[in-house]
Amino acid sequence: MISRTKRVARSLGVAIAATAAVTMVMPTSNAFAIDHVECRGGENFLKVWSHLDGRTSVDCYANKGRTGFGSWWVDRISTGNNDLIYYDANGDSVRINRWTDITFPNNPPRVKDIEIL
C-alpha cells in the first residue's frame, strides 16, 4: 500500500505538472482592446468616414487593437492621437501616423480591418 504522504506528494506533483502544461499552451498574444466609441467633438479618437451601398457612416475608435471594418469604402480618416494601419481588400496594409487627416476623393480604399498601434 502507498502511504498517505506519498499519495499527497504524487497528487501535488500531478497538479503542478498540469498547471505548467496549461500555462505553456495558452496563447501569449496581446488582447485586442480596440473600442468603437461615440464620436464627440474635442476628443482625439480615430475617426473614419465611409460609405457602402448608398449608406454613409462616421465611426470613432479608441485604444490599441485590431477590428474588422466590413470592407466599407473609406472617404476620410482623421487619426487623432493614434497611429493606424488599415488593411484593404487587395491585401495591402497602409500605415498612417497620428495627427493626420487624409481624404480619398477619387479612389477610396476598401478597408477590411483597422488597427490602432
Secondary structure, DSSP 8 states (H G I E B T S, - for coil): ---HHHHHHHHHHHHHHHHHHHHHHS--S-----EEE---TT---EEEEEEETTEEEEEEEESSEEEEEEEEEEEEEE-TT--EEEEETTS-EEEE-TT-EEE-SSS--EEEEEEE-
